[in-house]
């Protein structure tokens, strides 16, 4: 797994808080896809071996049960496509599960990365486990 750092965003929980997200690196894309966007095309892949399919499906099911679906609070609609979801520092169980899921997806032949930042941008949704933010135009990834 490649580790990346996200720089130049806004939003702090504390001066040393680190937010995490996991992505699937996609060829010919400027940014990777969020981990949860991989569920449809990954589980529909007929070449995915059963020893990976079952635990990947179980992890997605766990997140469906234990991670709220972010919604735009003012309109009760889905969030804008440019919004990025980040695990909050205290979401230990969710982060551990996401690490395992990223490893499984990596084993299936789709490289993954963990992205970290202290500042996420303009927060448009928050719950106990995650924040969703619109990054600033100057937000960059660096290795």
C-alpha positions in Angstrom: 0.0 0.0 0.0 1.3 3.4 -0.9 1.1 6.1 1.8 0.2 9.6 0.6 -0.2 12.9 2.5 -2.9 15.5 1.6 -1.7 19.1 2.0 -3.2 22.5 2.0 -6.8 22.0 3.2 -8.9 23.4 6.0 -10.8 21.9 9.0 -9.2 21.0 12.3 -10.5 18.8 15.2 -7.3 19.5 17.1 -3.8 20.7 16.3 -2.5 17.1 16.0 -5.6 15.3 14.6 -4.9 13.2 11.5 -7.8 12.2 9.2 -7.5 9.1 7.0 -9.0 7.8 3.8 -8.3 4.8 1.7 -8.3 4.9 -2.1 -8.0 2.5 -5.0 -5.4 3.8 -7.4 -6.9 3.9 -10.9 -4.9 4.3 -14.1 -5.5 7.4 -16.2 -7.2 9.2 -13.2 -5.8 12.2 -11.5 -7.0 11.0 -8.1 -7.8 7.5 -6.9 -11.3 6.3 -6.2 -12.6 6.1 -2.7 -12.5 2.6 -1.2 -16.3 2.2 -1.1 -16.7 3.0 -4.8 -14.9 -0.3 -5.5 -17.7 -2.5 -4.3 -19.8 -2.7 -7.5 -17.1 -3.3 -10.1 -14.9 -5.5 -7.8 -17.6 -7.9 -6.6 -19.0 -8.1 -10.2 -15.5 -9.2 -11.5 -15.9 -12.9 -12.5 -12.1 -13.4 -12.1 -12.2 -12.4 -8.4 -11.3 -15.6 -6.4 -13.8 -16.8 -3.8 -11.2 -16.6 -1.0 -11.1 -12.8 -1.6 -14.7 -12.3 -2.7 -16.2 -13.5 0.6 -14.1 -11.4 3.0 -14.4 -8.3 0.8 -18.2 -8.7 0.7 -18.2 -9.2 4.5 -16.2 -6.0 5.0 -18.6 -4.0 2.7 -21.6 -5.4 4.6 -20.0 -4.4 7.9 -19.5 -0.8 6.7 -23.1 -0.7 5.4 -24.3 -1.5 8.9 -21.8 0.5 11.0 -21.0 3.6 8.9 -23.8 6.2 8.3 -24.4 7.2 4.7 -23.5 10.9 4.5 -26.3 13.1 3.3 -26.5 16.8 2.7 -28.2 17.9 5.9 -29.9 20.9 4.4 -31.4 19.1 1.4 -31.4 15.4 2.6 -29.8 14.5 -0.7 -26.5 12.9 -1.6 -23.4 15.0 -1.2 -21.7 16.7 -4.2 -19.4 14.5 -6.3 -16.4 16.7 -5.4 -16.9 15.9 -1.7 -14.3 13.6 0.0 -14.9 11.4 3.0 -12.4 11.1 5.7 -12.3 8.9 8.8 -12.1 10.9 12.0 -9.1 10.1 14.3 -11.3 8.4 16.9 -12.9 5.9 14.5 -10.5 3.2 15.4 -12.7 0.2 14.5 -13.6 1.7 11.2 -10.0 2.5 10.3 -8.9 -1.0 11.2 -11.6 -2.5 9.0 -10.8 -0.1 6.2 -7.1 -1.1 6.4 -8.1 -4.8 6.1 -10.4 -4.0 3.2 -7.7 -2.1 1.4 -5.3 -5.0 1.8 -7.9 -7.4 0.4 -8.5 -5.1 -2.6 -4.8 -4.8 -3.1 -4.5 -8.6 -3.0 -7.2 -8.7 -5.8 -4.8 -6.8 -8.0 -6.1 -3.3 -7.5 -3.4 -1.1 -5.8 -4.6 0.9 -2.8 -3.2 3.8 -0.8 -3.8 5.4 2.6 -4.1 9.2 2.4 -3.6 11.3 5.5 -4.2 15.0 6.3 -4.6 17.2 9.3 -6.9 19.6 7.5 -9.7 18.3 5.1 -11.2 21.5 3.6 -14.8 22.8 4.0 -16.7 20.3 6.1 -20.3 19.7 4.8 -21.1 16.6 6.9 -19.9 15.2 10.2 -20.8 12.2 12.3 -19.0 10.2 15.0 -16.8 8.3 12.5 -16.3 10.5 9.5 -16.3 14.0 8.0 -17.1 14.9 4.4 -15.4 17.9 3.0 -15.0 19.8 -0.2 -11.3 20.3 -0.7 -9.8 23.6 -1.8 -8.7 24.0 -5.4 -5.1 24.1 -4.2 -5.3 20.7 -2.4 -2.5 18.5 -3.7 -1.4 14.9 -3.0 2.3 14.2 -2.4 4.2 11.0 -1.8 
